[in-house]
Amino acid sequence: MPQPPTASRPDSGFTLIELLVTVALLSVVGALGMSALVNYQRAQDVQQSADALVSALRKAGQKAVSEGRSYCVSVDAAASTWTTYQRACAGTGSAAVGSPEQPRGRVLLDDLVIASTAGPACPTGTCITFRPRGTATSASLSVELEGYDPVTVTVEGLTGRVDRT
């Protein structure tokens, strides 16, 4: 026996209050997600800046050994830049190899600091010299951004090895 058709409710659907609560919850979740994304991007910029500095130091060490001449990387903490020189840093007979380099993401990181925690001082900051026999000047640099974990870049003097932690 067939069932009689049920009467449909003329007010089926969502109420305005249900829609407003849903939109409000989605907005809160979206704002939390954006905040986490911005923090993640800034932390990644610090890591990339440290990677760029490590790359420049390793490149100077490799060039020193392969070309048989000293290379010096001068790190200017005030401007958070570095410059690579043939021979001595900004001294007599030295030649800058390119212009001062800034870490990737520098436009976003106006408050990025590259501080020397150990290493020889020179007029422009900290000078790290890589010699043709594979040795280097011992140094320790810290790439910092307030509110984020600093990344330490170290140069081992005896082997010229460059690491980051």
C-alpha positions in Angstrom: 0.0 0.0 0.0 1.5 3.3 -1.0 2.4 5.8 1.7 0.8 9.2 1.5 3.2 11.9 0.5 4.7 13.8 3.5 4.2 17.4 3.5 7.4 19.3 3.0 8.3 22.1 5.4 8.0 25.4 3.7 10.8 26.8 5.9 13.5 24.2 5.1 17.1 25.6 4.8 19.5 27.5 7.0 18.6 30.3 9.3 20.5 33.6 9.2 21.9 32.9 12.6 23.3 29.6 11.5 25.0 31.2 8.5 26.5 34.0 10.6 27.9 31.6 13.2 29.4 29.5 10.4 31.0 32.5 8.7 32.3 33.8 12.1 33.9 30.4 12.9 35.5 30.2 9.4 36.9 33.7 9.9 38.5 32.9 13.2 40.1 29.7 11.8 41.3 31.5 8.8 42.9 34.3 10.9 44.7 31.7 13.1 45.9 29.9 9.9 47.3 33.2 8.4 49.1 34.1 11.6 50.8 30.7 11.7 51.7 31.0 8.0 53.3 34.5 8.5 55.3 33.2 11.5 56.5 30.2 9.4 57.5 32.3 6.5 59.6 34.7 8.7 61.3 31.7 10.4 62.1 30.3 6.9 63.5 33.7 5.9 66.0 33.5 8.8 67.0 30.0 7.7 67.4 31.1 4.1 69.5 34.0 5.1 71.8 31.8 7.1 72.0 29.4 4.1 73.0 32.3 1.8 75.8 33.3 4.2 77.0 29.7 4.5 77.0 29.4 0.7 79.0 32.6 0.3 81.6 31.5 2.8 81.9 28.0 1.3 82.3 29.5 -2.2 85.1 31.8 -1.0 86.8 28.7 0.6 86.5 26.7 -2.6 87.8 29.6 -4.7 90.8 30.1 -2.4 91.9 26.4 -2.8 91.1 26.1 -6.5 92.8 29.4 -7.5 95.6 29.3 -5.1 95.0 32.8 -3.6 93.4 34.0 -0.4 89.8 35.2 -0.3 88.2 37.2 2.5 84.6 37.6 3.4 83.8 40.8 5.3 80.6 40.6 7.2 79.1 44.0 8.0 76.8 43.4 11.0 75.3 46.9 11.0 74.0 46.5 7.4 73.5 42.7 7.6 75.6 42.3 4.4 78.8 40.7 3.4 81.3 41.3 0.6 83.8 38.8 -0.8 87.4 40.1 -1.6 90.3 38.6 -3.4 93.3 38.6 -1.0 92.7 40.7 2.2 89.4 42.3 3.2 89.3 45.9 1.9 93.0 46.2 2.2 95.8 47.2 -0.1 95.8 45.1 -3.2 92.4 43.6 -2.6 89.5 43.6 -5.0 85.9 43.1 -4.2 84.3 40.2 -6.0 80.9 41.6 -6.8 78.9 44.1 -4.8 77.8 43.6 -1.1 75.4 40.7 -0.9 72.3 40.7 1.3 70.5 37.7 2.5 67.5 36.5 0.5 64.3 38.0 1.9 66.1 41.1 3.1 63.3 43.4 2.0 61.0 41.6 4.4 63.6 41.3 7.2 64.5 44.9 8.0 65.3 43.8 11.6 67.5 40.9 10.6 70.9 40.9 12.4 74.0 39.1 11.5 76.2 39.4 14.6 79.7 38.2 15.2 80.0 36.1 18.3 83.7 35.3 17.7 86.1 36.2 14.9 88.6 38.8 13.9 87.4 42.4 13.6 88.1 44.6 10.6 87.0 48.1 9.7 83.8 46.8 8.1 82.8 44.2 10.8 84.1 40.7 10.9 86.7 39.4 8.3 87.0 35.7 7.6 90.0 34.8 5.4 90.2 31.6 3.5 93.7 30.6 2.5 94.9 28.5 -0.5 96.0 25.6 1.7 92.4 25.1 2.9 92.6 26.8 6.3 90.5 29.8 7.4 90.1 32.3 10.1 88.0 30.9 12.9 84.7 32.7 13.3 81.2 32.3 14.6 78.3 34.4 13.3 74.7 34.5 14.4 71.8 35.2 12.1 69.0 36.6 14.3 65.5 37.9 14.1 63.7 39.0 17.3 61.3 36.4 18.4 62.8 33.6 16.4 65.5 31.1 17.1 69.0 32.3 16.0 71.0 30.3 13.5 74.7 30.1 14.2 77.2 29.9 11.4 80.7 28.7 12.3 84.0 28.6 10.4 86.5 26.1 11.7 90.0 27.6 11.3 92.1 24.4 10.8 90.0 22.9 8.1 88.1 25.9 6.7 84.8 24.0 7.2 81.7 26.1 7.3 78.6 24.8 9.3 75.4 26.1 10.6 73.4 25.1 13.6 
